[in-house]
Amino acid sequence: MEILDIYNKHRKKTGKTRERSQTLSTGDYQLVVLILIFNSKGQMLIQQRHPSIIGWPGYWDITAGGAASAGDTSQQAASRELYEEVGITADFSEATPHLTIQTVRTFCDIYLHQMDVDIENLQLCQNEVAQVKWATKDEILTMIENNTFVPYQDGLIELCFSLAKRRRMSKRDS
């Protein structure tokens, strides 16, 4: 049973928790993280969601993501979700999200991380992830159009690729 903290509209913990399966009450929020891994070629590591998973079964998705467990910081949740889903260890303890999006019920922190990973050596969470591959922005946008990728807004995907490219360029110049 997964327990989640409940936040108010100002992103402050309310002191209340809920089981993941319980519906949020009006005015309550949860914290969600998305982690996008980009390689030095500018491709994003994407995963195909397991066919039996609740929510977009069989669809392709970003590298990793999920709800922050009760007591987790955003950074702890990002490190945990990335490791649990695709077996990548990364320390986000000093990181700040590159983007935060507030939706009707969530605060969604998005982390961009650059690393070249040999996907053949990844340890995938067998009940969550069917397979992984590297994909370009255009490939992902086509997959969204073809209804085979979780339907993120095109602008969000484009923004994440643009931010990742800017980070690669600034690292080269330093």
HUFEN-V103773 format. One record per residue. RES is the residue in three letters. OMEGA is omega in radians with two decimals (NA if undefined). Layout:
BEGIN
{{RES	OMEGA} {RES	OMEGA}}
END
This chain:
BEGIN
{{MET	-3.12} {GLU	-3.14} {ILE	-3.10} {LEU	3.02} {ASP	3.04} {ILE	-3.12} {TYR	3.02} {ASN	-3.06} {LYS	3.11} {HIS	3.13} {ARG	3.06} {LYS	3.08} {LYS	-3.13} {THR	-3.03} {GLY	3.11} {LYS	3.06} {THR	3.06} {ARG	2.99} {GLU	-3.11} {ARG	-3.08} {SER	-3.13} {GLN	3.11} {THR	3.07} {LEU	3.05} {SER	3.09} {THR	3.14} {GLY	3.11} {ASP	-3.12} {TYR	3.00} {GLN	3.13} {LEU	-3.14} {VAL	3.08} {VAL	2.99} {LEU	3.13} {ILE	-3.12} {LEU	3.11} {ILE	3.09} {PHE	3.07} {ASN	-3.10} {SER	3.07} {LYS	-3.13} {GLY	3.10} {GLN	3.08} {MET	3.01} {LEU	3.14} {ILE	-3.14} {GLN	3.00} {GLN	-3.12} {ARG	-3.13} {HIS	-3.12} {PRO	-3.10} {SER	-3.09} {ILE	3.10} {ILE	3.13} {GLY	3.09} {TRP	3.13} {PRO	3.11} {GLY	3.13} {TYR	3.00} {TRP	-3.06} {ASP	3.09} {ILE	-3.01} {THR	-3.10} {ALA	3.09} {GLY	3.10} {GLY	-3.14} {ALA	3.05} {ALA	3.09} {SER	3.11} {ALA	3.14} {GLY	3.14} {ASP	2.86} {THR	3.07} {SER	-3.10} {GLN	3.10} {GLN	3.12} {ALA	3.14} {ALA	3.13} {SER	-3.11} {ARG	-3.10} {GLU	3.14} {LEU	3.13} {TYR	-3.10} {GLU	-3.03} {GLU	-3.05} {VAL	3.04} {GLY	3.13} {ILE	3.08} {THR	3.08} {ALA	-3.12} {ASP	3.11} {PHE	-3.01} {SER	3.13} {GLU	-3.06} {ALA	2.93} {THR	3.14} {PRO	3.08} {HIS	3.10} {LEU	2.95} {THR	3.14} {ILE	3.06} {GLN	3.09} {THR	-3.12} {VAL	-3.07} {ARG	-3.06} {THR	2.82} {PHE	-3.07} {CYS	3.10} {ASP	-3.10} {ILE	3.13} {TYR	3.04} {LEU	-3.10} {HIS	3.12} {GLN	3.02} {MET	3.06} {ASP	-3.06} {VAL	3.02} {ASP	-3.03} {ILE	3.11} {GLU	-3.09} {ASN	-3.12} {LEU	3.07} {GLN	-3.08} {LEU	3.04} {CYS	-2.97} {GLN	3.14} {ASN	3.12} {GLU	-2.99} {VAL	3.14} {ALA	-3.14} {GLN	3.10} {VAL	3.03} {LYS	3.05} {TRP	-3.13} {ALA	3.07} {THR	3.08} {LYS	-3.12} {ASP	3.10} {GLU	3.14} {ILE	3.13} {LEU	3.07} {THR	3.11} {MET	3.08} {ILE	3.13} {GLU	-3.12} {ASN	3.09} {ASN	3.06} {THR	3.13} {PHE	3.08} {VAL	-2.97} {PRO	2.99} {TYR	3.05} {GLN	3.12} {ASP	-3.11} {GLY	3.11} {LEU	3.12} {ILE	3.13} {GLU	3.12} {LEU	-3.14} {CYS	3.10} {PHE	3.12} {SER	3.11} {LEU	3.12} {ALA	3.12} {LYS	3.12} {ARG	3.12} {ARG	3.11} {ARG	-3.11} {MET	-3.12} {SER	3.09} {LYS	3.11} {ARG	-3.09} {ASP	-3.09} {SER	NA}}
END
